[in-house]
Amino acid sequence: MADYLKRIWEYDSEVQTIAGGAGGVADGIIGVADGGGMKFYDGLCHYMYRHGGKIYSWGREFTSVAEADAKYQVVRLIKIKTA
């Protein structure tokens, strides 16, 4: 995802590995795992967008990652560098 942002949109970004599930409150693209057994990237199975405390996924808006899906835990955060 970070490579895509750089190549297509010319956005520099920073990828962070997240432990603990909630992933803080920073704006960016968040990668989640659902415990379904994916072996790579700590089980990463889906990306969502977080901005201003709201989560956006599949054209819907949520107030938290857990509201989007109770099984989801944040495993990656991609923050777009603004300066």
Secondary structure, DSSP 8 states (H G I E B T S, - for coil): -HHHHHHHH---EEEEEEEEES--S--EEEEEE-SS---SGGGEEEEEEEETTEEEETTEEESSHHHH-TT-EEEEEEEE---
